[in-house]
């Protein structure tokens, strides 16, 4: 039941990590680099996994995919992912959100694929306390040309371009733009629970632990500074990798 889904998975690890002072993708949390935590999660969910980066050291964890338009921010990583993907759908996971449970990601991807069949969804992302999180995103390959055009015109703000792309697709296909861009609301006071009681042979990661449920406020926390990383080191019981 928990076999990898027909989705390509990409770790977004191409940032400069300027506030961290070093490449945060290679910082170790609970004995593993952040990039390894992310790759492990994607390997559970996706049938193809790679890392979006220009750092050749990432090759030891998964194949590396370089930006087609370097130094243009996260949008260039998403463009490279869609150009590389062998599947219609791509899941992009930022390297610096290690506490997001695999179970939550898996069920989100499953639900989005159903929404795509029923309502024509082409982009899915979370809003956390009302703030869009466009770098943790599910993208259909139909979005690719819109990103390339935006980059060519120097428009690097990701969320507005995703909104514009889905609105255009909705108009072309006569669909409801609310469904073409699915926004999944999350609050830092929310809880996600999967007990797996009816699936005794399911993998351990498919069940949330009490520690994960108590640490739900960490799910979307980005690790950008040494102080944030030091705090994360005190919360490793929330990890599922």
Secondary structure in CASP SS format (residue, H / E / C, confidence):
PFRMAT SS
TARGET T0000
AUTHOR 0000-0000-0000
METHOD secondary structure of the structure
MODEL  1
X C 1.00
X C 1.00
X C 1.00
X C 1.00
X E 1.00
X E 1.00
X E 1.00
X E 1.00
X E 1.00
X E 1.00
X E 1.00
X E 1.00
X C 1.00
X C 1.00
X C 1.00
X C 1.00
X C 1.00
X C 1.00
X C 1.00
X C 1.00
X C 1.00
X C 1.00
X C 1.00
X H 1.00
X H 1.00
X H 1.00
X C 1.00
X E 1.00
X E 1.00
X C 1.00
X C 1.00
X E 1.00
X E 1.00
X H 1.00
X H 1.00
X H 1.00
X H 1.00
X H 1.00
X H 1.00
X H 1.00
X H 1.00
X H 1.00
X H 1.00
X H 1.00
X H 1.00
X E 1.00
X E 1.00
X E 1.00
X E 1.00
X E 1.00
X E 1.00
X E 1.00
X C 1.00
X C 1.00
X C 1.00
X H 1.00
X H 1.00
X H 1.00
X H 1.00
X H 1.00
X C 1.00
X C 1.00
X E 1.00
X E 1.00
X E 1.00
X C 1.00
X C 1.00
X C 1.00
X C 1.00
X C 1.00
X C 1.00
X C 1.00
X C 1.00
X H 1.00
X H 1.00
X H 1.00
X H 1.00
X H 1.00
X H 1.00
X H 1.00
X H 1.00
X H 1.00
X H 1.00
X H 1.00
X C 1.00
X C 1.00
X C 1.00
X C 1.00
X E 1.00
X E 1.00
X E 1.00
X E 1.00
X E 1.00
X E 1.00
X C 1.00
X C 1.00
X C 1.00
X C 1.00
X C 1.00
X C 1.00
X C 1.00
X H 1.00
X H 1.00
X H 1.00
X H 1.00
X H 1.00
X H 1.00
X H 1.00
X H 1.00
X H 1.00
X H 1.00
X H 1.00
X H 1.00
X H 1.00
X H 1.00
X H 1.00
X H 1.00
X H 1.00
X H 1.00
X C 1.00
X C 1.00
X C 1.00
X E 1.00
X E 1.00
X E 1.00
X E 1.00
X E 1.00
X E 1.00
X C 1.00
X C 1.00
X E 1.00
X E 1.00
X E 1.00
X E 1.00
X E 1.00
X E 1.00
X E 1.00
X E 1.00
X E 1.00
X E 1.00
X H 1.00
X H 1.00
X H 1.00
X H 1.00
X H 1.00
X H 1.00
X H 1.00
X H 1.00
X H 1.00
X H 1.00
X H 1.00
X H 1.00
X C 1.00
X C 1.00
X C 1.00
X C 1.00
X C 1.00
X H 1.00
X H 1.00
X H 1.00
X H 1.00
X H 1.00
X H 1.00
X H 1.00
X H 1.00
X H 1.00
X H 1.00
X H 1.00
X H 1.00
X H 1.00
X H 1.00
X H 1.00
X H 1.00
X C 1.00
X C 1.00
X C 1.00
X H 1.00
X H 1.00
X H 1.00
X H 1.00
X E 1.00
X E 1.00
X E 1.00
X E 1.00
X E 1.00
X E 1.00
X C 1.00
X C 1.00
X C 1.00
X C 1.00
X C 1.00
X C 1.00
X C 1.00
X C 1.00
X C 1.00
X C 1.00
X C 1.00
X C 1.00
X C 1.00
X C 1.00
X C 1.00
X C 1.00
X C 1.00
X H 1.00
X H 1.00
X H 1.00
X C 1.00
X C 1.00
X C 1.00
X H 1.00
X H 1.00
X H 1.00
X H 1.00
X H 1.00
X C 1.00
X H 1.00
X H 1.00
X H 1.00
X C 1.00
X C 1.00
X C 1.00
X C 1.00
X C 1.00
X C 1.00
X C 1.00
X H 1.00
X H 1.00
X H 1.00
X H 1.00
X H 1.00
X H 1.00
X H 1.00
X C 1.00
X C 1.00
X C 1.00
X H 1.00
X H 1.00
X H 1.00
X C 1.00
X C 1.00
X C 1.00
END
